[in-house]
Amino acid sequence: MPVLTVRLEDRVVDTHFVAGQSLREILDSTDIRVRAGCNGSGACGLCRIRIESGNVHKPTEIERSILDSSLRAQGVRLACQVKPEKNLQIRILDRAPRSNWRNLPETKGCCIAQQPFFPLRDFSRRETTLYGVAVDLGTTHINISLYNLVAGKRLAGRVGQNPQMDSGSDIMTRLVVASGSIEQANRLSRQVREAIGEALQDIASRDGINLLQVVRFSLVGNTAMLALLSGRNYDLLITPGHWAGDIECLPQDPGAWAAEWEIDPDAAIEILPPLAGFVGSDLLAGVLATHLTDSREKSLFIDFGTNSEMGVWDGEVLWVTSAAGGPAFESNGFTCGMPAEPGAVYRVRFRDETLSLSIIAGDDLRGLCGSGIIDLIAGLVERGIVTEKGQFAPEYSDEGFVVSKHDPRIVLKKSDVDLFQRAKAAIGTGIQVLLEKGGMDPSDIEHIYIGGIFGHFLDIKNAQKIGLLPMIAPDRIHLCGNTALKGCEMALLSSQAVDKLKHIRRIARFINLSECRNFDDIYLENLYLQPFWGMNHD
């Protein structure tokens, strides 16, 4: 892949890119952004850069109208207009302030390619351009997209960290904090509302969007996140007795948030309801996005995350549950871990005695995200450095495995392997229990759909080697990206999609893993770093 070299005042940053993207799009995938305000049309003229080496196409008509000949002679161009094909070195002339929000990555998953046509809501008689906002409220990240409702086209998107992380990386810790006092509960709710508002303001300022033209707003999330957002019944989720039933956790007056977000005061704000205690509307949206229940084919859906949710479709009933993946799939809690952000290793390949590391945005190495840790553990097991029980070979037992010779601080330790094993075992247990409820064996699974940013980078064969996914043909395992957001977008754009979500709710059956009689035995079996065969294997 070609490399974009960006010279800053204090450092030089190299970023790999795909030919055909504009410089602005390439920079927006990193934490280095150029100032902008016109959604990439070139009209604002703010995204000025200077080309220091490398060849690009001649200035566009827009550039010639905005940049005078003396500036063009100095190599000054508009980042939104330049689409490099080969290596390029630039200097940013007007850098945007640092932001907590990054552009959503482009999603090229099977759930989009197979999307059926849901007719758009009819806004054709309205005189102005109308916008809608979809939000996936995750435990670790908040994902937001903004659409032209008339055209059904995404205009902008942002992803940023859920600020509630300062009260705990896992759901249960946050629920306990909120239950401690009404002040704490109000703070957790306010943090999310303010974060959404910040993301919308970032979109408005950089993409030239008038937020008062936002007339629809849809949000999905797991049950705990919705309860903490609304400030309702979060305390019930601490008690297992409430996990199997409906939890009234939707806000009583979400319309009051319109003023806080500076959108149309009469905007229709819809918080899509969860299914049960720890199975939220994010899972239902994922089932919608992947069309899991559209055929009779027996399929498995897993949305990996801090609260991992999964569903098994047996052709008639959707069996669903959730498992405490904890922070493992978001790489929190690992000695060498970090979220899937610029600087994170997302792919590890063993080359004889060395490691080949692929880094998001080609940035400086900072740690490993979930998919990188999967690759690393699978490689270490294959080479006998880590056993199937998760034990390091004697020469590594004290210090662990150093990932990078250039930074000895990035180390995989025994505690990291233990953390992954517990998360993997929770997922494996959930899969086996749901298969049993559906009268299925792993060999009956015709398709597996993987949701979440973790799945976006996942190496399927490595995940199967250590038992994270059942052993079916890899070409029948589909990495679908953020299915929760995609399903939420469908509901935002089409009333028929909302009707389909209601149908999915009716055919879903929640299973509480804590009530399964053989839970401990299944969990212990799934701790081993070996292929997942499930029930009735030799």
SULTA-V722129 format. One line per field, one symbol per residue. ss: DSSP state (2 for helix, 1 for strand, 0 for the rest). A space follows every 10 residues. Layout:
ss=???
This chain:
ss=0111111000 0111111000 0022222200 0001000000 0000000111 1110000000 2222220022 2220011100 0000000111 1100100000 0110000002 2220000000 0000000000 1111111000 1111111100 0011111111 1022222000 2222222222 0222222222 2222222222 2222222000 2221111111 1022222222 0002222202 2200000000 0002222222 2000000111 1000010010 2222222222 0000000011 1110000111 1110000111 1110000222 0000001000 0001111111 1001111112 2200001102 2222222222 2200010000 0102220000 1111001111 1102222222 2222222222 2222222000 0222001111 1022220002 2222200001 0002221110 0022222222 2220222222 2222222111 0022200022 2222200000 01000000
